[in-house]
Amino acid sequence: MLLKNAHFATVHGMISLAAEARTVTGKKTKNLRKTGKVPAVLYGAGEKNQTLAVSRVGLEKAWRAAGESSLVELAIEGDGVKNVLIHEIALDPLHDYPLHVDFYAVRMDKSIEASIPLKFMGESEAVKALGGILVKVIHEVEVEALPKDLVHEIEVDISKLATFESRITIADVVLPNGITAKTDPESVVALVEPPRSEAELAALETKEEASLEGIEVVGKKEKTEEEAPEEVEKKAE
């Protein structure tokens, strides 16, 4: 279903984003961005590469909802709907808004590999009662699944971390149906370290101060605030 009066929508649980063909390329994309649109490219799954444009507001909403691991219906004006992943976004280094986006078309009947962020939930007794420090070792997990089974994030229950000896590994993470972890099942996802003593904290501060002394950057030209966005835009084109 094409979006006629909206740039972004959620229909029956599926995130939909409107797009249109783009003929503007190169430096002229600056003018496109001034109209509130973001240049985009579509490729993958036997699709011929297409240059597109999407609403910046719609893209930001879709990205927040889907991330880079959930399926998005890209409704292209005059070309129907494509099932895609938001593959890569180039961001403005000063204002953090999207300058360019790559969409990767997928086949619904073929498994793909993706990285899904982990969301840590619950409360650890080792942190709450023993004053420990929660250490998140892994922040995303490599998985394989059909596109329809991919999710925005995977929850990790840290209430299992009751002592300083407790560990949560990939094998302990409950994966949604249809998703298989590709990361080593023995890899540690999270643990709790004992609280550091005042002497340990002081020693750590001294070590950090010493490591910063004598550092010199050679051969790198410092970027000005005006130069940085220009460089990113060139890469995005």
N, C-alpha and C positions, 0 to 999 in steps of 0.2 A: 504494500500500500504506500503510495507516494504522499509526502507531506505537502499540502497545498498552501496552508496558511501559517505554518510553523517551521522553525529551523530544527527543532528537537522535540522528541516525544517518547513516551514509553507506552507501547501497545502490547497488551497481553504479556507483560513482563519483559518484553524485548525492547532494547534501546534503539531508537531510530533517529537518524541524522540526515537532513536534506543536503544535497550537493548539486552543483551545476558545472557544466563544462567550462573550462578556462582556456582562453587564447593568449592572455597576458602572461609574459614570462620575463626573466631577467630583472633588470633594475625597475621595470615598470610595475613590478609586484608591490612596490612601495605605495603606489596610488591605490592598488586594490585593497591593501590593508587599511588605508585611510577611510574606506567605505564600510569598514567593520567586517571584512571577509579575510579568510586565511587561505593562501594557496596550498593545494594538496596534490598528492600523486596517488593513484591506485595501481596496484600490480599484484601478481600472484595467481595461483590456481588456474592457470591457462588464460587469464585475462590479459588483453592487450593493455599496455601502459596507457593510463589516461591522466591528463592534467585537469584538475578540478579546483573548485573554490567552495568553501563552506563558511557559514556564519561563525564568527569568533565566539559569540555568546553560546551558540548551540554546541560548538565543539568543546568548550570548557565544561558545559553541563554533561555532555556525553563522556568526557574523559574522567570527570569526578565520579560518575556512576559506573563506568565500565573499566577504567584503568586501561592497561595494555593486555589484559588477560580475559576479558569478557567479550562476547560476540556483540557486534553492532550491525544493525540494518542500515546500509548506506543507500538512501533513496536518491538516485541520480536522475535529474530532470531529463526526460526523453530516452532514458536507458534502463529503466526499471530499478529493482532493488538488488544489491549485492551484500552478501554476508561477509563482514570484514572484521579484522582486529585493528585497533589503533596501534600501529607498529612502532612509530617513532615520532616524537614531537620536538621541534626546535623552539626553545623559549628565549624571549628577550632577556638578556642578563640583568637589566636594571629593573624592569617592571614585571617580569615573570609571566607575561602573556604569550600565547602561541604565535610564532612567526610562520611556521610551516608544519605540515603533518603528512605522514606516510600511512596509507591504508593498505593492509595486506588481505587480499581476498582469499577465502578458504573454501574447501570442498566439505560439505556437511557429512559426507560418508567416509571421510579419511581422517584418521587420528593425526594430531599435530602435537609438537612439544611447545611448552610455554613456561614462563616464570610467573608464579602467583605469590603476591605478598602475604606475609603472615600477620595476623592480628592477635595480639596477646590479650587474653581475657582472664578474669578472675583475680584472686588474691593469694599470694604465697605466704604460708605460715612462717617460712624461714625469713621472709622480709618483715612481715608484720610483728611477729613475736620475738624474733632473734636479732632484728636490726641488720639483717644481711643486705647485700647489694645485688639486685637483679641484673644478670648479664644476658643480653639477647645476642647469641652467637650467630644465628642465621635469621635473616629478615625476609627471605623469599625461598620458595621451593620449586625445583624444576620438576615438571609433571608432563604426562602424556595423556591425551583424552580426545574424544570427538569434540568439535567446536561447540556443540550444543551443551556439553557437560562442563565447560570451563566456567569458573566463577571469578568474581572480582577479588576476593580474598579468602584465606583459610584461617579459621580460628584455632588458637592454641590455648588450652586451659593451664594456667600456671599454678593452680591450686595443688597440683601434684608435687610442687617443690616445697616439701615440708621441712627438710633439713639441708645442711650445707653439702651433704653427700648426694642429694637427689639430682637427677638429670632428666631432661626431656630430650628424646632423640626423634629423628624423623619417623622412626617406627612407631612412636607413641602418638603421633599426630593423627587425628581422625580425619580422613579424607572423604569428601563428598562422593557419592556414587558415580562410577564411570571414570574417576580420576586415579591414575597410578603415578606414584612418586618415582622420579628418575634419580633423585639425590640419594646417596648412600644411606641406607636405613639406620646405620649406627652413628651418623653424624649428629653431634650435640646441637640442639636448637636453643636451649636456655638452661641456665643454672643460677645458683645463688652463692655469692662469695661472702665469707665472714666479714664483718665490719673492720675497717683498718684502724689501728691504734694511732694516737697522736704522733708517736715517734715514726710510724710508717708513713703517715701523711707528710710530715716534715721532710723525711728523706726523699719522698717522691717529688716534692716541690723543688728541693735542691737539685735533684737529678734533671728535672725539666729545665731549670734555669741554666744549668751547665750545658745542656745539649743545644740551647739556642745561641750560646755565645760563639762568635766567630763565623756564623753563617753568612755567606756572601753570595748574592745572585749575580752572575756574570752573563753578559750577552743577551739578556732579555730586555726588550724595550717595554717600559711601563705603559699600559693602555690607558687612555683617557676615557672618561665616561662617554664622550662623543664617538670614539673609535669602536668601542665594544659592540654596540648594536649593529653597526655597519658590517663588521666581520661575520656576525652570526647570520645576518640577512644574506650575505653572499653565499654562505654554505647552504642556506635554506633554499635558495633559488635553484 
